[in-house]
Amino acid sequence: MDLNEITAKISDVISSGADFDNTVKFDFGDIGKLFIDGANSAVSNDDGDADATISVDFDDFKKLAQGQMDPMMAFMQGKLKVSGDMSVAMKLQGLFSSMS
């Protein structure tokens, strides 16, 4: 699964009425970014200001999205770093469960 496929999949989840009304940006380093604007049901690869920014390796993100890695464990192990509003990052667990 590449960044375009993940962007499309999350876009489907967000547009189908997922309970997420914040903005979050995933920073995958050289791979790119994933920007989710839940209030406007928009998902892109833009680099905009977000309520929370999550820095994570792209392979680890795929494991999170597929339910193969626990988000809390990833955070505790330093595989996932959050800057900004931590409560927004916590809301993503429901979004990940909709993807897997």
C-alpha positions in Angstrom: 0.0 0.0 0.0 1.5 3.4 -1.0 0.7 6.9 0.1 -1.9 7.5 -2.6 -3.8 4.3 -1.7 -3.8 5.2 2.0 -5.0 8.7 1.2 -7.9 7.3 -0.9 -8.8 4.8 1.8 -8.9 7.4 4.6 -10.8 9.8 2.3 -13.5 7.0 1.9 -13.6 6.6 5.7 -13.9 10.3 6.4 -16.5 10.9 3.7 -18.6 8.1 5.0 -19.3 10.0 8.1 -16.5 9.1 10.5 -16.8 10.8 13.8 -13.7 13.0 13.4 -14.0 16.8 13.2 -10.5 18.0 13.7 -7.4 18.4 11.6 -4.4 16.2 11.8 -1.2 15.8 9.8 0.8 12.7 9.5 4.4 13.4 8.7 6.2 10.4 7.0 9.5 12.2 6.4 10.7 11.8 2.8 7.6 9.8 1.8 5.3 12.8 2.2 2.4 14.0 4.4 -1.2 13.0 5.0 -3.5 15.8 6.0 -7.0 15.0 7.4 -9.6 17.7 7.8 -12.5 16.0 9.4 -14.7 19.1 9.7 -14.6 19.5 5.9 -14.4 15.7 5.1 -11.2 16.4 3.2 -8.0 14.3 2.9 -5.0 15.4 1.0 -1.2 15.2 0.9 -0.8 18.9 1.7 1.4 20.3 4.4 -1.0 22.6 6.3 -1.4 23.7 9.9 -3.2 21.0 12.0 -4.6 20.6 15.5 -2.0 17.7 15.9 0.9 16.6 13.9 2.0 12.9 14.1 5.5 11.9 13.0 5.7 8.3 12.2 7.6 6.0 9.9 5.5 5.1 6.8 5.8 1.3 7.4 4.8 1.7 11.0 1.8 3.8 9.9 0.7 1.0 7.6 0.9 -1.4 10.5 -1.3 0.9 12.6 -3.8 1.3 9.8 -4.0 -2.4 9.3 -4.5 -3.1 13.0 -1.1 -4.9 13.3 0.3 -2.3 15.8 -1.3 -0.8 18.8 -1.2 3.1 18.6 -0.6 3.4 22.4 2.3 1.0 22.3 3.8 2.7 19.3 3.6 6.0 21.2 5.2 4.5 24.3 8.0 2.9 22.2 8.7 6.2 20.5 7.7 5.0 17.1 5.0 7.7 17.0 5.5 11.3 18.1 2.7 13.8 18.6 3.0 17.5 18.6 0.0 19.7 19.2 -3.3 18.6 20.8 -2.9 15.1 22.2 -6.6 14.6 22.6 -7.0 14.9 18.8 -4.4 12.2 18.3 -6.4 10.0 20.8 -9.5 10.3 18.6 -7.7 8.7 15.7 -8.0 5.2 17.3 -11.6 5.1 16.0 -10.5 6.2 12.6 -7.9 3.4 12.5 -10.4 0.8 13.5 -12.6 1.8 10.6 -9.8 1.2 8.2 -8.7 -2.3 9.3 
